[in-house]
Amino acid sequence: MRFDRRSLRFWRQLPLTSPRLWTRRLAFWAGAGLVALVAIAFARLADGAQELFNVATAGGRAWLVLIIAPCGFALSVYLTRTVFPGAQGSGIPQVMAALQMTD
């Protein structure tokens, strides 16, 4: 069975066989997978922080938490202002602006 250019063009324009749409779909799923990996890493880091808190309080070093928490807050403020300058705020204005974008 032989395909001519018109039939090939027809097949490439269908939603299930369009290379352009499949590129978008693959990019979307790759992004979703990356978000899932970051969420898993964040959950494991949170579990590790909880374990550190449990060890510190069980060992009679509860004062260690009073040092680590402000240092972590200071680090997050420093990173927000220097490395991630667009991450300040609650995020609500950014979401509203993103919803009004057309592209």
C-alpha positions in Angstrom: 0.0 0.0 0.0 1.4 3.3 -1.1 0.8 6.7 0.5 0.9 9.9 -1.4 1.7 13.3 0.1 -1.9 14.3 0.6 -2.8 11.2 2.6 0.4 11.6 4.6 -0.5 15.2 5.3 -4.0 14.2 6.3 -2.6 11.7 8.9 -0.2 14.2 10.3 -3.0 16.6 11.0 -5.1 14.2 13.0 -5.0 14.9 16.8 -3.7 11.4 17.6 -1.0 11.3 15.1 0.2 14.9 14.9 3.9 15.2 15.7 3.4 18.8 17.0 0.8 17.8 19.4 2.8 14.8 20.6 5.8 17.1 21.3 3.5 19.2 23.5 2.1 16.1 25.2 5.6 14.7 25.9 6.8 18.0 27.3 3.7 18.2 29.5 4.3 14.6 30.9 8.0 15.2 31.3 7.2 18.3 33.4 4.6 16.3 35.4 7.2 13.6 36.1 9.7 16.2 37.2 7.2 17.8 39.6 6.5 14.4 41.0 10.2 13.7 41.6 10.6 17.1 43.3 7.6 16.5 45.5 9.0 13.1 46.6 12.4 14.6 47.4 10.7 17.4 49.4 8.7 14.8 51.4 11.8 12.8 52.2 13.7 16.0 53.2 10.7 16.9 55.5 10.8 13.4 57.0 14.6 13.8 57.6 14.0 17.2 59.3 11.3 15.6 61.5 13.8 12.8 62.4 16.4 15.4 63.3 13.9 17.2 65.5 13.0 13.9 67.3 16.7 13.1 67.9 17.4 16.5 69.2 14.5 16.6 71.6 15.0 12.9 72.8 18.7 13.5 73.4 18.1 16.5 75.7 19.2 19.0 73.1 15.9 20.8 72.5 17.8 24.1 72.4 19.3 22.9 69.1 15.9 23.4 67.5 15.9 27.0 68.6 19.1 27.5 66.7 18.3 25.5 63.5 14.9 27.0 62.9 16.0 30.7 62.7 19.1 29.7 60.7 16.8 27.9 58.2 14.5 30.9 58.0 17.5 33.2 57.4 18.8 30.9 54.7 15.4 30.9 52.9 15.2 34.7 53.0 18.7 35.0 51.6 17.9 32.5 48.8 14.7 34.2 48.0 16.3 37.6 47.7 19.5 36.6 45.8 19.0 33.3 43.9 15.2 33.3 43.4 14.1 37.0 43.3 10.8 36.3 41.6 9.6 34.0 44.4 8.6 36.6 46.9 5.0 37.2 47.9 2.0 35.0 48.4 1.7 34.0 44.7 -1.9 35.1 44.3 -1.1 38.1 42.0 1.2 35.8 39.9 -1.6 33.3 39.5 -4.1 36.0 38.5 -1.6 37.4 36.0 -1.0 33.9 34.5 -4.7 33.2 34.1 -5.1 36.4 32.1 -2.2 35.6 29.7 -3.2 34.5 26.2 0.0 32.8 25.2 
